[in-house]
Amino acid sequence: MSNLLDTDWAINYLNRVPRTVRRMDELRPEGISISIVSIAELYEGVLNSNNPAHNENRMTDFLGRYPVIDLDIPICRIFGVERARLRASGTLIPDMDLLIGATALHHNLTLLSNNRRHFERLQGLRIISV
C-alpha cells in the first residue's frame, strides 16, 4: 500500500465525481487503503442520508475493494505528539482528521485528500489532491 484514502475522496468517489474517480483509478495499482476513522465518518453520512439502506449497501461494496487500517498504539502516539504540537502553536485540527493523518504518517502512506487546509499542518505528511 502506498496511499490512504481520506473521507472526502471516498464520498466523491461514491458520488461519482469524475476527477476523483479518474485519479483513484490511476492510483489503484499503487495500492489504496482506508482508515477505520474514515469509515466511521462515512457511516455518519450514510445513516443521515435520504436512503440509508441503499447508501450503506453502496458504501459496503465500495469498502470491500480496500484494506482497512485500524488504530493502534503507535498511531495514537503520533496523534498525541501532533495534537500537542498543534495545540501549542494554536493550530489544532479536528481529531478525526488528526487520527487519519497519524495513520498515514505511521504507515508511511500518501494521503488522498482535498482538505489541505488541515492536513498540511501535520509534519511530514504527503498529500495528493484533485
Stockholm file with secondary structure:
# STOCKHOLM 1.0

chainA/1-130         MSNLLDTDWAINYLNRVPRTVRRMDELRPEGISISIVSIAELYEGVLNSNNPAHNENRMTDFLGRYPVIDLDIPICRIFGVERARLRASGTLIPDMDLLIGATALHHNLTLLSNNRRHFERLQGLRIISV
#=GR chainA/1-130 SS CCEEECHHHHHHHHTTCHHHHHHHHHHGGGCEEEEHHHHHHHHHHHHTSSCHHHHHHHHHHHHTTSCEECCCHHHHHHHHHHHHHHHHHTCCCCHHHHHHHHHHHHTTCEEECSCHHHHTTSTTCCEECC
#=GC SS_cons         CCEEECHHHHHHHHTTCHHHHHHHHHHGGGCEEEEHHHHHHHHHHHHTSSCHHHHHHHHHHHHTTSCEECCCHHHHHHHHHHHHHHHHHTCCCCHHHHHHHHHHHHTTCEEECSCHHHHTTSTTCCEECC
//
